[in-house]
Amino acid sequence: MIRPLTRTAAALAGAVLLLSACDSGPGAARPAPHPVFSEPLARQVNLALRHTQQAGGAGLRQTVTFSGKGRAVQTLTGRLDFAGSRGSATSRWQLTPDFPRAARETILGTPQGPGTGDAVGRYTVDTQTIHYRAGSAGYWLRYTGDIKPLWGIDSISHLRGTEGAIGGTLLEVLSGVRPAAQRALDGGGRSYRADFPLTEALELFPYDLRGEFVPAPLYDHMPSAPVPLTVEVDREGRITRARADLTVLLDRKTEGALAGVTALHADLVLDGFGAPEAGAIALPDGRVLDAASAVTPASEARAGECMDFNTGMRYSRLVARVPCAGPHDGKVLAQHPLTGAYPGTEDARDRAGRACAGARDGSRPGDLWYTWSSRHDWAARGEGRATCYAVSRPGATPPARTA
């Protein structure tokens, strides 16, 4: 009986030694918690946003697609420097020929001349300045500080973001997102299903375009449908993709300019994480004009001055003063006062047409244009004004098309 007991005791002693070897004791190092995935689910998207920003910078590519009868697709590409609070981007619109004209003019904007606003624009943004260059322009416009050249108009500030220097991206809506579900992705990342308020979706678009979406009462005091969102995060905890179905923004109850649009989606991709290399954030090259002096209401331009129609402000009454010796979209021929109280849009237009009927500078009749004061401008000035001008570059702002 002694030998079997001895074997049993020896076996137990070996087991104890084996367990002791596997367990290093209370001082053993444990795996560090993940900066995102170790936290409660409700906080993980917000933490992923902060972790992405801590990476220093990232490349971005976002597409916004208006579809229904035809398609209009905006592609935004650029680079964000989170640490330096700056960024640069290029925006390109592609519209199919069958996309409704009213929707085309609303999305691209309507300048003073024929066609629509530029389908291509470049901009660089920091905390103090926005530099904007229209695709048809050979110069940059520098907007600094508070940008409010006209009452109620501040569209260029839409280009400035809060979560990243470049505005209008889905990064702007992620800080308050609380995921409802998650799933694992290949490579160790995760995908989250969530939603965000319709009011925040409106902030993704320029001021003037928001008026074409759901009516104001829907987001002033009435409940609204949430905007569905999917967010993907890599194994490091950085956001790599966000997709939102923005269709709930479309107003189905009225026949507005976007009546032919039945779906609206946004898709953001981030990559190339890390501090930007020298030159990665594009700086304005060539001529730069100070918008404070160059950008003006057309009614304030003097006879004989030349102007471009695309200022980045998406407001047709604003133009950029440029030298007549170089390329330009139009030339002011005359400014005529329209006295008395504001007579209404149709009468104001007729009076401006009669005032500008004799304006000539050798241009063809089809190149002669005129505009008139709005109700607000008329009241502020105490009288209206008819601006007579010639279109010098009819092809400068053509409708954007794709084959």
C-alpha positions in Angstrom: 0.0 0.0 0.0 2.9 2.3 0.5 4.1 2.4 -3.2 0.7 3.4 -4.7 0.2 6.1 -2.1 3.7 7.4 -2.9 2.8 7.6 -6.6 -0.4 9.5 -5.8 1.4 12.0 -3.6 4.0 12.5 -6.3 1.3 13.0 -9.0 -0.4 15.6 -6.8 2.9 17.4 -6.2 3.5 17.5 -9.9 0.0 19.0 -10.5 0.6 21.7 -7.9 3.9 22.6 -9.6 2.2 22.7 -13.0 -0.5 25.0 -11.7 2.0 27.2 -10.0 3.9 27.5 -13.3 0.8 28.5 -15.2 -0.3 31.1 -12.6 2.3 33.8 -12.0 0.5 35.0 -8.9 -1.3 38.3 -8.0 1.4 40.4 -9.6 0.9 39.0 -13.2 0.4 41.5 -16.0 -3.1 41.5 -17.6 -3.9 42.6 -21.1 -4.5 46.4 -21.2 -8.2 47.4 -21.8 -9.1 48.4 -25.3 -9.6 52.2 -25.6 -13.0 51.7 -27.2 -14.2 48.1 -27.1 -13.7 47.7 -23.3 -16.1 50.5 -22.6 -19.9 50.3 -22.4 -21.6 49.9 -25.8 -23.4 53.2 -25.5 -20.1 55.1 -25.4 -18.1 53.2 -28.0 -18.8 55.3 -31.1 -18.1 58.6 -29.3 -14.9 57.1 -28.0 -14.0 55.9 -31.5 -14.4 59.4 -32.7 -12.1 60.8 -30.1 -9.5 58.0 -30.7 -9.7 58.8 -34.4 -8.9 62.4 -33.7 -6.0 61.4 -31.4 -4.4 59.7 -34.5 -3.4 63.2 -35.6 -5.0 63.2 -39.1 -6.7 61.2 -41.7 -7.6 61.1 -45.4 -11.3 61.5 -46.2 -13.6 60.6 -49.0 -17.4 61.2 -48.8 -20.1 60.7 -51.4 -23.5 62.2 -51.1 -26.0 60.8 -53.5 -29.4 62.3 -54.5 -31.3 59.8 -56.6 -34.7 59.2 -58.1 -35.2 60.6 -61.6 -31.5 60.7 -62.5 -28.7 61.1 -60.0 -26.6 63.8 -58.5 -23.4 62.7 -56.7 -21.1 64.9 -54.7 -17.6 63.4 -54.1 -15.6 65.2 -51.4 -11.9 64.2 -51.1 -9.2 65.7 -48.9 -7.1 65.5 -45.8 -7.8 66.4 -42.2 -5.2 67.5 -39.7 -7.0 67.0 -36.3 -4.1 68.2 -34.3 -3.7 71.4 -36.3 -7.4 72.0 -36.7 -7.1 72.4 -40.4 -7.9 70.6 -43.6 -8.2 70.8 -47.4 -10.7 69.2 -49.8 -12.0 69.2 -53.3 -15.7 68.9 -54.0 -17.0 67.5 -57.4 -20.6 67.1 -58.5 -21.6 64.7 -61.2 -25.2 64.9 -62.5 -26.9 62.7 -65.1 -28.6 64.6 -67.9 -32.1 63.4 -66.8 -31.7 64.9 -63.3 -34.5 67.5 -62.8 -33.5 71.0 -63.7 -35.0 72.5 -60.5 -33.1 70.1 -58.4 -29.9 70.7 -60.3 -30.2 74.5 -59.7 -31.0 74.0 -56.0 -28.1 71.7 -55.4 -25.4 73.6 -57.4 -26.9 77.1 -56.7 -27.9 79.7 -59.3 -25.5 82.5 -60.1 -26.2 85.7 -61.9 -25.5 84.3 -65.4 -26.7 81.3 -67.4 -26.3 77.8 -66.2 -25.7 76.7 -62.6 -23.0 77.1 -60.0 -19.6 75.5 -60.4 -19.6 71.7 -60.2 -16.0 71.7 -58.8 -14.6 73.7 -55.9 -11.5 73.6 -53.7 -11.1 74.9 -50.2 -8.7 75.0 -47.3 -10.0 75.6 -43.8 -8.6 76.4 -40.4 -10.1 78.0 -37.3 -9.8 81.5 -38.6 -9.9 81.4 -42.4 -11.7 79.7 -45.3 -10.0 79.8 -48.7 -12.3 78.9 -51.5 -11.6 78.5 -55.2 -14.4 77.9 -57.7 -13.6 75.5 -60.6 -14.0 78.3 -63.1 -11.8 80.8 -61.2 -8.1 81.4 -61.5 -7.8 82.7 -57.9 -8.8 82.0 -54.3 -11.2 84.0 -52.1 -10.1 84.4 -48.5 -12.9 84.6 -46.0 -11.9 85.5 -42.5 -13.7 85.6 -39.1 -17.5 86.1 -39.1 -18.7 85.7 -42.7 -22.0 87.6 -43.0 -21.9 89.9 -46.0 -25.7 89.8 -46.4 -28.6 89.6 -44.1 -29.4 85.9 -43.2 -26.7 84.5 -45.5 -23.7 82.6 -44.3 -23.3 79.6 -46.6 -19.5 79.5 -46.8 -19.3 78.7 -43.1 -20.9 75.3 -43.9 -17.4 74.4 -45.1 -16.0 74.6 -41.6 -16.6 71.6 -39.3 -16.4 71.1 -35.5 -15.2 67.5 -35.2 -12.9 68.0 -38.2 -11.8 71.1 -40.0 -13.8 70.2 -43.1 -17.6 70.6 -42.5 -20.5 68.7 -44.0 -19.2 65.2 -43.3 -20.7 62.5 -41.2 -18.0 63.1 -38.5 -20.2 66.0 -37.4 -23.0 63.7 -36.2 -21.0 61.0 -34.4 -20.3 62.5 -31.0 -23.8 61.9 -29.6 -24.5 58.6 -31.3 -25.5 55.8 -29.0 -25.3 52.4 -30.8 -28.2 50.0 -30.5 -26.3 46.9 -31.7 -22.8 45.8 -32.8 -21.1 43.0 -34.6 -17.6 41.8 -35.1 -15.7 42.5 -38.3 -12.9 40.5 -39.9 -9.6 41.8 -38.7 -10.7 42.6 -35.2 -12.9 45.7 -35.8 -16.6 46.2 -35.1 -19.6 47.6 -36.9 -22.3 49.5 -35.1 -26.0 50.2 -35.9 -27.3 53.4 -34.6 -29.3 56.6 -35.5 -29.1 60.3 -34.9 -31.6 63.2 -34.9 -33.0 64.7 -38.1 -31.9 68.2 -36.9 -28.3 67.1 -36.9 -28.7 65.7 -40.5 -29.8 69.2 -41.7 -26.5 70.6 -40.4 -24.7 68.6 -43.0 -26.0 70.8 -45.8 -25.6 74.5 -46.8 -28.0 77.0 -45.2 -29.9 77.6 -48.4 -30.4 73.9 -49.2 -31.9 73.1 -45.8 -35.0 75.0 -46.8 -35.8 72.4 -49.4 -35.9 69.6 -46.9 -38.5 68.8 -44.3 -40.6 71.9 -43.2 -39.4 73.7 -40.1 -42.2 72.6 -37.7 -41.0 69.1 -38.0 -37.8 69.8 -36.2 -38.9 72.8 -34.1 -41.4 71.0 -31.8 -42.7 67.8 -33.4 -41.2 64.3 -33.2 -39.3 63.2 -36.3 -38.1 60.0 -37.8 -34.5 59.2 -36.7 -31.7 59.0 -39.4 -30.3 55.4 -39.6 -26.5 55.1 -39.4 -23.9 52.4 -39.6 -20.4 53.0 -38.3 -17.3 50.8 -38.8 -14.3 50.9 -36.4 -11.0 49.1 -37.0 -9.1 47.0 -34.4 -7.2 50.1 -33.2 -10.5 51.8 -32.3 -10.4 54.3 -35.3 -13.5 55.1 -37.4 -13.0 53.9 -40.9 -16.5 54.2 -42.4 -19.9 55.8 -41.7 -23.0 55.4 -43.8 -26.3 57.2 -43.3 -29.7 56.9 -45.1 -30.8 60.6 -45.2 -34.0 59.9 -47.1 -36.1 61.0 -44.2 -34.9 64.6 -44.9 -36.9 64.7 -48.2 -40.2 66.5 -47.9 -42.8 64.2 -49.6 -45.7 66.5 -48.8 -44.8 69.4 -51.1 -43.8 69.8 -54.7 -40.6 71.6 -54.0 -37.4 71.8 -56.1 -36.4 68.3 -54.9 -39.7 66.7 -55.7 -38.0 64.4 -58.2 -35.5 63.1 -55.6 -36.7 60.0 -53.8 -33.5 58.8 -52.0 -30.6 60.5 -50.3 -27.5 58.8 -48.9 -24.1 59.7 -47.5 -21.0 57.4 -47.3 -17.8 58.5 -45.5 -14.5 56.7 -45.6 -11.4 57.6 -43.5 -7.9 56.1 -44.0 -4.3 57.1 -43.9 -4.3 57.8 -40.2 -1.4 59.7 -38.6 0.1 63.1 -38.5 -0.1 64.7 -42.0 3.2 64.9 -43.8 4.5 68.2 -45.0 2.4 69.4 -47.9 -0.4 67.0 -47.3 -2.8 69.8 -46.4 -3.0 71.8 -49.7 -2.5 75.5 -49.3 -3.8 78.2 -51.6 -1.6 78.5 -54.7 -1.5 81.5 -56.9 -3.6 84.7 -56.5 -5.6 85.3 -53.4 -8.4 87.9 -53.1 -9.7 89.2 -49.8 -13.4 88.4 -49.8 -14.1 91.3 -47.5 -13.4 93.7 -50.4 -13.8 91.5 -53.5 -17.2 89.9 -52.7 -20.1 92.3 -52.9 -23.8 92.3 -53.8 -24.2 92.9 -57.5 -26.1 96.1 -56.7 -23.0 97.5 -55.1 -20.7 97.0 -58.0 -20.0 100.1 -60.0 -20.6 100.6 -63.7 -17.6 99.4 -65.7 -16.5 96.9 -63.1 -16.1 93.2 -64.0 -17.3 90.3 -61.9 -17.4 86.6 -61.4 -20.6 84.8 -60.4 -19.3 82.0 -58.1 -18.2 83.1 -54.7 -18.7 79.9 -52.6 -21.6 81.7 -50.9 -24.3 80.0 -53.0 -26.2 83.2 -53.2 -27.0 84.7 -56.7 -26.9 88.3 -55.5 -23.3 88.1 -54.5 -20.4 88.5 -57.0 -16.7 88.8 -56.9 -15.0 91.9 -58.3 -12.2 91.0 -60.7 -10.0 92.9 -63.1 -11.5 93.4 -66.5 -8.1 92.7 -68.1 -8.4 89.1 -67.2 -11.1 86.4 -67.6 -14.5 87.3 -66.1 -18.1 86.2 -66.1 -19.7 89.5 -66.5 -19.4 93.3 -66.7 -21.6 95.9 -65.0 -23.1 98.3 -67.5 -25.3 100.5 -65.3 -27.0 100.8 -61.9 -30.4 102.5 -61.9 -32.4 103.5 -58.8 -36.0 102.2 -58.5 -37.9 104.6 -56.3 -41.0 104.2 -54.2 -42.1 101.3 -52.0 -41.3 97.7 -52.9 -43.9 96.8 -55.6 -43.7 93.0 -55.4 -41.4 90.6 -57.4 -43.1 90.8 -60.8 -43.4 94.6 -60.8 -39.9 95.0 -59.6 -38.6 92.8 -62.4 -40.6 94.7 -65.0 -39.3 98.0 -63.8 -35.7 96.7 -63.8 -36.2 95.4 -67.3 -37.4 98.8 -68.6 -34.5 100.6 -66.8 -31.9 98.4 -68.4 -33.5 98.3 -71.8 -31.1 100.9 -73.2 -27.9 99.4 -71.7 -25.4 98.6 -74.4 -21.6 98.0 -74.7 -21.4 96.2 -78.0 -22.6 92.9 -76.5 -25.1 90.7 -78.3 -28.7 91.2 -77.1 -28.8 87.6 -75.6 -25.8 88.5 -73.4 -27.5 91.4 -71.7 -28.9 90.6 -68.2 -30.4 92.5 -65.3 -31.3 92.0 -61.7 -33.2 93.9 -59.1 -33.3 94.4 -55.3 -35.0 91.9 -53.0 -37.8 93.0 -50.6 -35.3 93.2 -47.7 -32.6 95.1 -49.7 -35.3 97.5 -51.0 -36.5 98.3 -47.5 -32.9 98.6 -46.1 -31.9 101.0 -48.8 -35.1 102.9 -48.9 -35.4 102.3 -52.7 -34.6 99.5 -55.1 -31.8 99.2 -57.6 -31.7 97.7 -61.1 -28.3 96.2 -62.0 -27.6 96.0 -65.8 -24.8 93.8 -66.9 -23.4 91.8 -69.8 -22.4 88.1 -69.6 -18.9 87.9 -70.9 -18.2 84.2 -70.4 -21.5 82.2 -71.1 -19.6 78.9 -70.7 -18.2 79.7 -67.3 -21.0 78.1 -65.3 -22.6 75.4 -67.5 -24.8 72.7 -66.0 -22.6 69.8 -64.9 -23.2 66.6 -66.9 -21.9 63.0 -67.1 -22.3 60.7 -70.0 
